[in-house]
Amino acid sequence: MSTIAWTEDHIQHTAIWHSENGAPVPRTVTTADDRLSADHAYRRIRAGEALLWQGDYNNGRQLLQALGRRADRKPAKKAAVGDLSALYEHERVRRRTRASILGSLLIQLDADFDLDLRRAPDVAAACEAAYGPATASRVVTFTELLGVLSAYRWQQQGVEVPALGARVYPGYGVFSPTRSEYVDLVADAPLDPEVRTAFDLGTGTGVLAALLAKRGVPEVVATDINPRALRCAKDNAERLGYATTITVTGPALYPPGRADLVVCNPPWLPGVPTSDLERGVYDEDQSMLTEFARDLRAHLTPHGEGWLVLSDLAELLGLRSVDLIPRLLDDAGLRVLDKLTTRPRHPRASDRDDPLAAARSAETTTLWRLRTR
């Protein structure tokens, strides 16, 4: 467990350093309050300081917004227009740089998850839901705390899933099913009435496992490597009345045994995730996709079927060759029964100001129906 230190009124203070994305402990930490201007804060951060906020809470949020505007004012060297792969890498670098700047504004939570700041909200319940029981004073980035509060609102309000006719409740660090394309594909795909068992690999909130249960599959096993996702999926199964139908297990991709149907919606982009939440977006070395294809035969019943649900955004961005998935499936001894496709409906698909608009507007999501050869 790492600790962070700073000096205030000639007295050294320490606390636990907590970073969900694995950011290192800041080397130089100084205190800051309402007297600090945004320009001065930006210069100090760019010079290598991290600022522990001790002013008014709402003023701290306004300072974050001001820092964001200054970070956006000086973008890195632009990539060539039309080179989508370069544009994607440029955007990743720009976002990392921006996140690093905003992540240099820190906030301290006391041993009871209280904030000793003027006009500070009660964050104890949200922090306990994200971090577990309070044990000692800790310092986090202001942006992380805002993420914890936002996630807690999702967790309390839930996300409406039309295909389910119900809400699911994402936990902190678990990817929320706000994009309905992949859910609708699983809802509409032909399902053999003889299917008795199904595996949902990388279940996340458990939304696809619940959908399979709703469609009449009597035994569903949901897996994930993220402990937060396992807790979230189990909670959603209980909320939706499928506790006896859905078994949640992990951390692993495949559970033991075989199933009549194996469903997998892996992260859509190659890349290194920097947090639990990003595990729903980035698949390092495309290991989940590869493991799904390689081991599917060993986990299907003789007439079983595999459903791979995946966007082609990676191909459009030049991050994955167009022949990789067909080659993986062929090497694994699988044949394609059918491919069901749909176009994205999320707001970014029609955002012309997005540097990656050309790829997003052409994106399709496909459900590959697979059987062994």
N, C-alpha and C positions, 0 to 999 in steps of 0.2 A: 504494500500500500504506500503510495507516494504522498509526500507532504509538501505544502507550499508555505513560504515564509515571506514576511514583509515587516517593515519597521514603521511604527507610528508613535509620534511623541517620544522618540529615542528608545522605545520599547519594542523588542522583537516579538512578533506574533506568528503562530503556526496553525495550520489546519490541514485536514485531509484534502488532497487534490483529486477531484473526480472529473473524468472526461469520458463521455460515451464514445467519442470517435478516436480515443487513444492519443490525444494531443499531449505532448510532453509538458512537464511542469515549467511554467514561465521562469526564466532566469532572473528577470528584473521586475519586481512588483512594487508599484507605488500607489498610494491612495488618491482618490479623486472625488470631487463633489460638485455641487451646483455652480461653483465659481469657475469651473473649467469650461472654456469655449470649445466648440467642435473642432475648429481649426487647430487649436493647441493640442487637443486630444489626438487628433489625426497625426500631427507631427511627432508627438511622443510615441505613439504606437509604431509609426514607420521607423522610428529610431531604435525600436527594440523593447520598449516598455510594455508591460501589461498593467492595466489600470483597475484597481479594486474599487468599485463604486460604493460610495458612502453618502451620497446625496439623496434627494427625493426620488422615489421609485419611478414615477411617471417621467420625470426629467431624464432619468437614465434611459428609458425607452426612446425618448425623443433624441437623445444623444446617439443611440444606436442607429436610428434612421438617418441622422445627419452624417454619421460615419459611412453608412451605406452609400449615400449620395456622393460623397467624396471618393469612395472606392470606385464607383462607376464612372467617375469623371475622367480617370486616367487608365483606360483599358490597355491591356498588353498589345503588342504588335498584332495587327489583324492578319488572319489567314486569307489566302487567296479565295476570292468569291468563286463558287462552283466546286471547290474541292471539299466535299462534305466530310471526309475523314479528317482533314486538317481543321475544318471549322469545328468539328466535334471536340478535337483535342484542345483547340483554342478556348472553347467554352468551358471545358473542364478545368483548364489552368486558370481562367478568369474567375470561375466560381470558387476554386480553392483559395486564390489570393484574397478574394472578397471575404470568404469565410474566416480566413486567418486574421484579417483586420478586425472584423466584428467580434471574433473570438478572443480578442485581447481586452475586452471590457468584461471584468469579472464581478461576481457577486458572492457574498458569504451567507451560508445557511447555518444557523446555530444548531446545537445538539438536538433540538426538537423540531427542526425544519422550519423555524421561524425566520422572518426577515426583519432585521432591526433597521428599517428604513422608513422615512415618512411616506405616507399614502401607499404602503406596501400591502398587497392582497394577502389573504391567508393561503399559503401554498403547501401547507403540511400534508393534506390528503393527497394532492397531486404528486408530491415528492415521494411519499410513502408508496404510492401505487407504482411509481417508476423505479425507485431505488430499494424498496424494502424498508424495514423499521429503521428509524433514526438511531444512530449510535454515537456520533460525535460531530463537532462542527466541521463543515466542509466548504470548499470553494469550488464553484462551477462557473462556466461562462454565462453571461447574461442571455446569450442566444440559446444555450442549452436549457436554461430555466424556462424561457418562453416556449420552447418546444415541449417541455414536460407539461406545462399548463395547457397548451393546445391539444396535446395527446389526451390529457385527462378529460377535456371537454368532449372529444370524440368518444372516449371510453364511456362517458356518462350518457351522451345523447344517442350514440350508435349511428350506423350508416344503413340507410334503406337499400335493400337489394330486391329490385322488382321481381327477379326470377324466383326468389325465395318467398316473396310476399311477407317479408319480415325484415327486421334489423339485425345486423351483427355488430359487435362491440369490440373495436380494435384496442389492444393494449399498447402501452408505450413500447416503442421499438419493434412493432409488428406492422407490416405493410397493410394499409387500408384498401379494401376492395372498391375504390371509388371509380375505377374504370370497369364498365359493365360488359365490354366486348367478350372477354374470355369467359365470364360467368354465363353469358347468354349462349355461347357456343356449347358449353357443357350442358346447359339446360335443353338445347334443341337437338343435340346429336342423337342419332338412333341408338336406343338402349335395348338390348336383347332382354326380354322378360325373364329369361332363364338365369340372368346374372344374380348370383347369391352373395358374392363377396366382392368388395372393391377396396383398393388401396388409393389413398390421396397423398401423393408424395410432395413434401414441402407445403404443408397445409396452410401455414400462416394463421389467419383468423379462423380457419376451419370452414370457410364459406363453401368450397366445393364439396367437402365431405358432407355438409348439411344438405347441399343441393342433391347429392346422390341419395341420401337418406330420404329426402322429400320425394324423389322419383321412384322410391320403392325398393331400393337395394337394402336387404335386411341386415347386412353386416358390413360396416365400413371401418377400415383402419386408417387413421390419419397420422402422418409422421412429419417431423421437422427437426432440424439441428439446432434451432434457436429455442432455449428454455422458455423465453417469454412467449414465443408462439405456441408452445405446447400448453402452457397455462391458459393462454387466450382461447385456443381452439377448444380446450376442455370446458371452459366457462361458457362459450357460445353453444356448444353441444347441449349443455344442461339447460341454458336459457331457452333453447328452441325445442326442447322436449325430446332430444335424440340421445340422451345419455346412455341408454341401453343399446342403441344401434351403433354409435360411433365410439371406437376405442382410440384414444390418443396416446402415441408412444414415440420414443426417441431417446437420445438424439441420434438419428440415423436417417438415411434416405429410404431404404427399403426395410420393411419389417420382415420377420421370418415367414416362410410359407409362400403359398401361391394364391392368386386371386383371379376371378373371372374378368375383372376389369381393373386396369392400373391407369390412373390419371396423374399427369404431371404438368404443372404450369411453372417452368423454371424461370429464374430471372432472365430478362430479355437481352441484356447487354453484357458483353465481356468487360471485365474490369475488376478492380480491387475494391470491395466495400469497406467503408471507413466506420461503419456502425451497424448495429443490429438492423436498423430500418433499411439501410442500403443493401442488405442481403436480399431484399425483395426485388432489387433493381439490377445489381451487378453479380455476375457469376464468374469468379476468378478462374482463369484458364478454362472456362466453360466446363468445369468439372462436374457440375450437377447434370448438365445436358448429356455429357459423355457417359456418366454412370447410369443414368436412366436407360440410354440405348443399350449399353453393354450388358446390363444385368436383367433386362426386361424378360428375355426368354426364360430365365431361371425362376421367374416369379409369376408367370402366367400359367393358368390351367390349359389343358390341351387345345381347347377352342376359345381361349380367352383373348381379350382385346386390350391394346394399349392406346391411350389418348394422350398425345403430346400437344399442348396448347402453347403457341409461340408466335410472337410478332416477328416480322421481317425487317424491323428497324435497323438491326445490326448489319444486315446485308446492304441495306440502302445507304448506310453510313460508311460502308467499306470496312467494318470491324469484323465481319465474318464472311467467308467466301460462300457464294451461292450454292456450291456443291457440297458443303460440309455436312449438313443435315442428311441429305440423301446418302452420302458416303458412310456416315455413322450408322445409319439404319441398315444399309446393305451389309456392312462389315459385321453387324450384330445378328445377321440372319433374320431380318425383319422385312416384311412386305407391306406396302401401303395399300390399304383397302379403299380409302377415300380421303379427300381433303375438303374440309368445310372452312370457308373464309368469311371474314367480315371486315368492314372498314371502321377505323376509330371514330368515336363520337365525343371524345374529351375536348375541352376548349383549346388545348395547345395544337390540336390537329388543324385548326383554322386560324391560328395566330400568325399573321403575316410578318409581325415584328420579330418573331423567333428566328434566330440565325439558322436554325435547322428546319425551317418551314418546308423547304423542298422535299426533304425526306419524310417529315411527319405527315404531309398531305398525301403522300403516295403510300404510306404504311398500310399493311394489311395484317390481320391476326388470323392464324390458321390453326384448326384442330386436325391433327394428323391421326387417322384411324389405322392402327397397326396390328398385324398378326405375325406369328412366326411362320417362316417358310417351311 
